[in-house]
Amino acid sequence: MKKIMTLLFTMMFLTACSETTNNDYKYRGESEHWEAVYAYKGTEKWGEKDGKRTYSNEDGYEFVLKYKGSLEELSSLQKLEYSYETISSNGKSTEEFTEPPSTVTFSSSGSGKGGAKVREDEVIKVNVKWDDFEESFELHNNSK
């Protein structure tokens, strides 16, 4: 019985000392010709080890850029370059086309451990260049 009580006390203590926060945000925005969504999911864990406070995090994102016009309007597209920038990171992609694109949607994704997280109130800057055109716009988290 003493072992069971010790085990229960230890489990309650560890539960009280550890905390997990899940972050699930969707940032959206658009310009005249493009719209984008940046979906961010992260997990933060606080705990205690050897009398010291510990912290770890893991996260992942998906950036989806969509042309608001028809696929036919992109039939002469030769080069698409887009970038997005958070406070702590950024991404950039360039695609060159020898044939017309087969979609109006372009995406990139990634994940990591221990890096800086994307804040809930962050504004993500997006820039899109396609052939001789360019537009910039911002993504905002509207899931508050």
ChimeraX attribute file (.defattr): number of C-alpha atoms within 10 A of each C-alpha:
attribute: neighborCount
match mode: 1-to-1
recipient: residues
	/A:1	6
	/A:2	7
	/A:3	8
	/A:4	9
	/A:5	10
	/A:6	11
	/A:7	12
	/A:8	12
	/A:9	12
	/A:10	12
	/A:11	12
	/A:12	11
	/A:13	11
	/A:14	13
	/A:15	11
	/A:16	10
	/A:17	13
	/A:18	14
	/A:19	13
	/A:20	13
	/A:21	11
	/A:22	13
	/A:23	15
	/A:24	15
	/A:25	21
	/A:26	19
	/A:27	21
	/A:28	19
	/A:29	20
	/A:30	19
	/A:31	16
	/A:32	11
	/A:33	12
	/A:34	19
	/A:35	19
	/A:36	23
	/A:37	20
	/A:38	22
	/A:39	17
	/A:40	22
	/A:41	17
	/A:42	19
	/A:43	16
	/A:44	17
	/A:45	14
	/A:46	14
	/A:47	17
	/A:48	13
	/A:49	8
	/A:50	6
	/A:51	7
	/A:52	7
	/A:53	11
	/A:54	12
	/A:55	13
	/A:56	13
	/A:57	18
	/A:58	17
	/A:59	21
	/A:60	16
	/A:61	19
	/A:62	16
	/A:63	19
	/A:64	16
	/A:65	21
	/A:66	16
	/A:67	19
	/A:68	15
	/A:69	12
	/A:70	10
	/A:71	14
	/A:72	13
	/A:73	12
	/A:74	16
	/A:75	13
	/A:76	13
	/A:77	18
	/A:78	16
	/A:79	14
	/A:80	18
	/A:81	15
	/A:82	20
	/A:83	16
	/A:84	21
	/A:85	16
	/A:86	16
	/A:87	13
	/A:88	10
	/A:89	12
	/A:90	12
	/A:91	14
	/A:92	13
	/A:93	13
	/A:94	12
	/A:95	14
	/A:96	14
	/A:97	12
	/A:98	10
	/A:99	10
	/A:100	15
	/A:101	17
	/A:102	10
	/A:103	12
	/A:104	16
	/A:105	15
	/A:106	15
	/A:107	14
	/A:108	13
	/A:109	13
	/A:110	11
	/A:111	13
	/A:112	13
	/A:113	14
	/A:114	11
	/A:115	13
	/A:116	13
	/A:117	22
	/A:118	20
	/A:119	14
	/A:120	17
	/A:121	12
	/A:122	13
	/A:123	18
	/A:124	22
	/A:125	17
	/A:126	24
	/A:127	17
	/A:128	22
	/A:129	15
	/A:130	17
	/A:131	13
	/A:132	9
	/A:133	8
	/A:134	13
	/A:135	15
	/A:136	16
	/A:137	17
	/A:138	18
	/A:139	22
	/A:140	18
	/A:141	19
	/A:142	12
	/A:143	10
	/A:144	7
